[in-house]
Amino acid sequence: MELGKENRKKNGIVESYIYRKFAQRFTQMSSGLDYCLIHDKSNFKLDRFLDIFWNEPGLRRSIDKVYEIVVFSLFSALIEALDVSIEVRANPSKMKILKEFEDFSKRIMQLSTNQTTLTRKAILNRVGVTNAADRGLDMWANFGLAIQIKHLSLTEDLAESMVSSISSDRIVVVCKDAEEKVIVSLLNQIGWKSKIQSVVTESHLIDWYEKALRGKFALSIGDKVLYLLAEEIKTEFPVTNSAEFNEFYNQRGYNQISDAFWFDEMP
């Protein structure tokens, strides 16, 4: 009520304040995208890229999504470079069942009595926005792999929620180096270590990025990794593309509003 009065009294001062905060967020997030765009496979450093988000309080809250993007971009590029494919095959001894449920098998598995084998390229998918508790599935592959990103400390309750919410028995956990032993120990304690296929640490990611960008096969892999990285940032954080926002902001005249009480502490 009072804010509404203040906003009307000062020609949109509250709106201007809110949108300036958005603009501040835009600028911060754009720094991560800018790093991808101004660097190429000869000088991109994953640890420096991650430091942009770790060292900026306004960006630190997004580090979980950044880790997802980093993992997805690398893994997707490598799966594509390896030309991995998967095959679905019906057991020849089960042809009578296949014939009985052929309508089902055609619709669901694209298999029939005339086509008992299906070959597809292996792909990795990001599930999308995770919930506030940072639990659940982050990525899944069509060859049975589930990937969970953990950049924060893992508690027993969170570990239980994470593993029980994923039906796959081939889970890859990605975490910071310092958390690896804690995570493995905790999963062993609660009896779920058997579901974890492997634990990937930040050191692994840095090493693999180094190989992808400047290793023997950098010409065929490096540009793809950085392209995916930039595109995923744009998709996950539309605020990094601020041209439309700036046009809207200026057209509404918010850039012309000034007030010592509201904006004296704005950067």
C-alpha positions in Angstrom: 0.0 0.0 0.0 2.7 2.5 1.1 5.0 1.4 -1.7 2.2 2.0 -4.2 1.7 5.5 -2.9 5.4 6.1 -3.1 5.6 4.7 -6.6 2.8 7.0 -7.8 4.1 10.0 -6.0 7.5 9.7 -7.5 6.6 8.7 -11.1 7.4 5.0 -10.8 10.3 5.2 -8.3 9.6 1.7 -6.9 9.3 0.1 -10.3 12.6 1.8 -11.3 14.3 0.5 -8.2 13.1 -3.1 -8.9 14.2 -3.0 -12.5 17.5 -1.5 -11.6 18.1 -4.5 -9.4 17.2 -6.7 -12.3 19.7 -4.8 -14.5 22.3 -5.4 -11.8 21.6 -9.1 -12.0 21.8 -9.0 -15.8 25.2 -7.4 -15.7 26.5 -10.0 -13.2 25.2 -13.0 -15.1 26.5 -11.6 -18.4 30.0 -11.7 -17.1 29.9 -15.5 -17.2 28.6 -15.6 -20.7 31.1 -12.9 -21.8 33.9 -15.1 -20.5 32.8 -17.9 -22.8 32.4 -15.5 -25.8 35.7 -13.7 -25.5 37.7 -16.9 -24.9 38.3 -19.8 -27.3 39.7 -23.3 -26.9 43.2 -21.9 -26.7 42.7 -19.9 -23.5 39.4 -20.9 -21.8 40.0 -22.1 -18.3 37.3 -23.9 -16.5 38.5 -23.0 -13.0 38.5 -19.3 -13.9 35.1 -19.6 -15.4 33.7 -21.2 -12.2 35.5 -18.6 -10.0 33.3 -15.9 -11.7 30.3 -17.5 -10.0 32.0 -18.5 -6.7 33.5 -15.0 -6.1 30.4 -12.9 -6.9 27.7 -13.1 -4.2 25.0 -12.3 -6.7 26.0 -15.2 -8.8 26.9 -17.8 -6.2 23.2 -18.8 -5.8 23.3 -20.0 -9.4 26.4 -22.2 -9.1 24.4 -25.4 -9.1 22.9 -24.6 -12.5 26.3 -23.5 -13.7 27.8 -26.9 -12.7 25.0 -28.6 -14.6 25.8 -26.6 -17.7 29.5 -27.3 -17.4 28.9 -31.1 -17.1 26.2 -31.2 -19.8 28.3 -29.3 -22.3 31.3 -31.5 -21.9 29.5 -34.8 -21.7 27.2 -34.1 -24.6 30.2 -33.0 -26.8 32.1 -36.1 -25.9 29.2 -38.5 -26.5 28.7 -36.9 -29.9 32.4 -37.1 -30.7 32.5 -40.7 -29.7 29.6 -41.4 -32.0 28.0 -43.5 -29.3 24.8 -45.5 -30.3 22.5 -47.7 -28.3 20.6 -50.8 -29.5 17.3 -52.0 -28.3 16.7 -55.7 -29.2 13.8 -58.0 -28.5 14.7 -61.5 -27.3 14.1 -63.9 -30.3 12.7 -66.4 -27.8 9.9 -64.0 -26.9 8.4 -63.5 -30.4 5.0 -64.9 -29.4 4.7 -62.3 -26.6 5.9 -59.6 -29.0 3.3 -60.6 -31.6 0.5 -60.6 -28.9 1.5 -57.1 -27.8 2.7 -55.8 -31.1 0.5 -52.7 -30.9 2.1 -51.9 -27.6 5.7 -52.6 -28.8 5.2 -50.5 -31.9 3.9 -47.5 -30.0 6.2 -47.6 -27.0 9.4 -49.3 -28.2 9.1 -49.0 -32.0 9.7 -52.8 -32.2 7.6 -55.3 -34.1 7.8 -58.8 -35.4 9.3 -57.4 -38.6 11.7 -55.1 -36.8 13.1 -56.6 -33.6 16.1 -54.3 -33.3 16.2 -50.5 -32.9 19.4 -48.4 -33.0 19.6 -44.8 -31.7 22.3 -42.2 -31.1 23.2 -41.8 -27.5 22.1 -38.5 -26.1 22.2 -36.7 -22.7 19.3 -34.5 -21.5 19.0 -31.9 -18.8 15.9 -32.2 -16.8 15.6 -28.5 -16.3 15.2 -26.3 -13.2 15.8 -28.2 -10.0 13.8 -27.4 -6.9 15.1 -25.2 -4.1 16.3 -28.1 -2.0 18.7 -29.1 -4.8 17.5 -32.7 -4.8 16.4 -35.0 -7.6 17.6 -35.8 -11.0 19.6 -33.2 -13.0 20.5 -35.1 -16.2 19.6 -38.4 -17.7 20.9 -40.4 -20.7 19.0 -42.6 -23.0 21.5 -45.4 -22.3 20.4 -45.7 -18.7 22.6 -43.2 -16.9 21.4 -40.6 -14.3 23.5 -37.7 -13.3 23.2 -35.7 -10.0 25.1 -32.5 -9.4 26.1 -31.8 -5.8 28.1 -28.6 -5.3 27.2 -28.3 -1.6 27.7 -30.6 1.4 25.6 -33.7 1.4 23.6 -34.5 4.5 22.1 -37.9 5.3 18.6 -36.6 4.7 19.6 -35.0 1.4 21.5 -38.2 0.3 18.4 -40.3 1.1 16.2 -38.0 -0.8 18.6 -37.8 -3.8 19.0 -41.5 -4.3 15.4 -42.5 -3.5 14.1 -39.9 -6.0 16.1 -41.5 -8.8 15.0 -44.9 -10.0 18.2 -45.6 -12.0 20.8 -47.9 -10.5 23.5 -46.2 -12.5 23.9 -42.7 -10.9 26.9 -40.5 -11.4 27.5 -37.9 -8.7 29.4 -34.7 -9.7 30.8 -32.8 -6.7 33.7 -30.7 -5.4 36.9 -32.5 -4.6 36.6 -31.8 -0.9 33.1 -33.5 -0.8 34.0 -36.7 -2.5 35.1 -38.8 0.5 32.2 -37.4 2.6 29.7 -38.3 -0.1 31.1 -41.9 -0.7 31.2 -42.5 3.1 27.7 -41.3 3.6 26.3 -43.3 0.7 28.0 -46.4 2.1 26.5 -45.8 5.6 23.0 -45.6 4.3 23.5 -48.7 2.0 23.1 -47.0 -1.3 26.7 -47.0 -2.6 25.7 -49.8 -5.1 23.5 -47.4 -7.0 26.4 -45.0 -7.6 28.3 -45.8 -10.8 31.0 -43.2 -10.2 31.8 -39.9 -8.5 33.2 -37.1 -10.7 35.0 -34.3 -9.0 35.8 -30.7 -10.1 39.4 -31.9 -10.8 38.1 -34.5 -13.2 36.1 -31.8 -15.0 39.1 -29.4 -15.2 41.3 -32.2 -16.6 38.7 -33.3 -19.2 38.0 -29.7 -20.3 41.8 -29.2 -20.7 41.9 -32.3 -23.0 38.8 -31.3 -24.9 40.0 -27.8 -25.5 43.7 -28.2 -26.0 44.3 -32.0 -26.3 44.9 -34.2 -29.3 41.3 -33.9 -30.5 40.7 -30.3 -29.7 39.9 -29.5 -33.3 36.9 -31.8 -33.4 35.7 -31.3 -29.8 36.8 -27.9 -28.4 34.6 -25.6 -30.3 31.5 -27.8 -29.7 32.1 -27.7 -25.9 32.3 -23.9 -25.8 29.3 -23.5 -28.1 27.2 -25.7 -25.9 28.4 -23.9 -22.8 27.4 -20.5 -24.2 24.1 -21.7 -25.6 23.1 -23.4 -22.3 23.9 -20.3 -20.4 21.7 -18.2 -22.7 18.9 -20.8 -22.3 19.2 -21.2 -18.5 19.7 -17.5 -17.9 17.8 -15.4 -20.5 18.9 -12.3 -18.5 22.3 -12.6 -20.2 20.7 -11.2 -23.3 19.8 -7.8 -22.0 19.2 -5.8 -25.2 15.4 -6.3 -25.1 15.4 -5.4 -21.4 17.4 -2.3 -21.9 15.1 -1.1 -24.6 12.0 -1.7 -22.4 13.8 0.0 -19.4 14.7 3.1 -21.4 11.3 3.3 -23.1 9.5 3.4 -19.8 11.8 6.2 -18.7 13.2 4.3 -15.7 16.7 5.4 -16.6 15.7 9.1 -16.1 14.5 8.6 -12.5 16.8 9.6 -9.7 16.2 9.8 -6.0 18.8 10.2 -3.2 16.9 8.0 -0.8 16.3 5.1 -3.2 19.4 5.1 -5.3 22.3 6.6 -3.3 23.7 3.1 -2.6 23.1 1.7 -6.1 26.4 1.0 -7.9 
